[in-house]
Amino acid sequence: MTSPSPAADHRRMLPADWCDRVLAWTPEPPQLVPYVEYLQAILRQHGAVSIMMERIQELALTVCGTDRGSLFAGHLEIFGRIEALGGLDPLRTPLNERSVEKQVYEIVEDMESAEAEWLTLDALALRGWTIDPFARMTGSPDWRLSLGVQAVEVDVKNKASRSAAWMRLTWALRGAALCSQHQFLNDFRWRWDVPESCRSKDASRFMRVLWEALPKLDAFLHREGADSDVLWAQDGWSFVATQYEDQTYLSFDKQHGAPNPSHVLSLACEPSANTKLFFSGSSNAGFLEEFGPDARQTLSKVLGRLGIGKQAAARATPTLFVIVWHVPLGTATRLRPAPGGAGRAHY
């Protein structure tokens, strides 16, 4: 895949009361109710920091009248087909199992897993399968579906691409720039450097740190003669700003002060000449070979870590295991079920 090059968005700002407006809003299409209620629960739990999530941004911009397009258009089409099969329960179930009492970055991962389930249900529904109601519990399959007299259990696994942390952090920065108290972010062009070695826990930690450090970052960027400053430091971690002429380099590291600190990720910025656009992107766009000639070996390792083989062997009924690689909801999905007997995993 190609890592995204710098992108420009129209500069927008949410009103100061955007949280209250979103929490008081009710969607008209009933198919959106479970999803919107889940997003509102996130907002109640986490407050304004929730704007660092892509889906909260879309909801807030629509509710506040900044975006006038159709809200969650791709979701709505899929939700409509799923509701026709089993009502609103199949839309609520993946969300009911995913708590909002987590870090925001972790909730983003959970939402992507829920969306992977809906994509799978929709793809099978388009092939004539119907949803069989059953009590979903720990250790059970995600879904049970039928096609005529044939029944199958379905387990959905969601795997993010190696650029997932970059994408989620980019949305986090865009979200912060929508808030009136962080409008200074729009005065700069931002470039990320998120190495493949950056894991979810590190990216989750940085999302929290970035939000906490924004007031100090604002002061640093507008301070005359600024050279270097520690914007945040705790438990051996640090977020440090260093200025080189009109460039500012922000480094997030662990083991701060040690002889060999471990670099996690960095963010750089420079003043923007365009006051109408918000700029963000990667510092080096390039080609990442997710699956080359050794794709079979790579897939075998991934499947081994997921433990699908053991799960399949323990099943007494036919099981379809579906792995979704960070597919945006609303994108056309193609599943190719393979023939097999009881306990056999299909990929």
Beta strands, then each sheet from edge to edge (+ up, - down):
strand 1: 7-10
strand 2: 130-131
strand 3: 143-147
strand 4: 150-159
strand 5: 188-193
strand 6: 228-234
strand 7: 237-244
strand 8: 247-254
strand 9: 262-271
strand 10: 277-282
strand 11: 319-325
sheet 1: 1+ 10- 5- 9+ 8- 7+ 6-
sheet 2: 2+ 3- 4+ 11+
end
